[in-house]
Amino acid sequence: MSAPDEAGPRRRAGRRELVYAVLLGVAGAGLSMWAVTRVWVVELAPRPAPLPPVRDTRTGAQLLPWLPALALVTLAGWGAVLATRGRVRRLLGGVLTGLAVAVAAGGGYGLLTGFTGVVSRQWPLLCLLGGGCAAAAGVLTAARGDRWSVMGARYERSARVGTGPPSGRSTRDAWDALDRGADPTDD
C-alpha cells in the first residue's frame, strides 16, 4: 500500500477518536453539571407540636459552591478542544483532565461526607461518574490530541487577505465595487 492509501483510514480513525473524546467529555461534564443542581441533602428542623418540622433542602451547588463552576468550565473546554490543534490541544486535554478530576473529587466528597439529615447518594455518585468520564476523555485528548484532525482551512484567514484595499486601488474604489455587487478583493 502506498502512503496516500494509508492516510485515509488513519484520518478517519483520528476523527473518530476526536468525536468520541468530545462526546464523552461533554456528556460527563453535562452529567456532573446536572447532578450538582439536584438536592443532595434534606434537613428536618423540629418545631413545637403540632407544627410539622421545617424541611430544608440543599443542592450540591449549595454544599460545594465551587463545583458547578468547575463543571461548567469543563463543559465549555470541550468546545475549545475542537478549535485547537497540536500541542495546544494536548495541553488543553491535560487542563481538562485536572478540572474533571476536581469535579469527580467534589462528587466523591459529597458521597462520603456525613451530612446531617437525609442524604441522597445518587446525585453525588452521578457527579463522580460524570467527572470520571470527562477525565478519561481529557486523558485521551492529552495523549492523542495532536494526531486528530483540525478545522478546515476555510475557517482560517488566508495569507492573501490584507488589511487595506487591494493594491493599486483606493478605498473608495472598493466601496464602489461593493455597491455594484462585485467583490473588491477579486483581481
FENBELBEL-V796343 format. One record per helix or strand. SS is the DSSP state (@ for helix, = for strand). FROM is the first residue (numbers start at 1). TO is the last residue. If there is no record, write none. Layout:
SS | FROM | TO
SS | FROM | TO
This chain:
@ | 3 | 36
= | 39 | 45
= | 54 | 59
@ | 60 | 63
@ | 65 | 83
@ | 86 | 112
= | 118 | 119
@ | 121 | 147
@ | 153 | 155
@ | 171 | 180
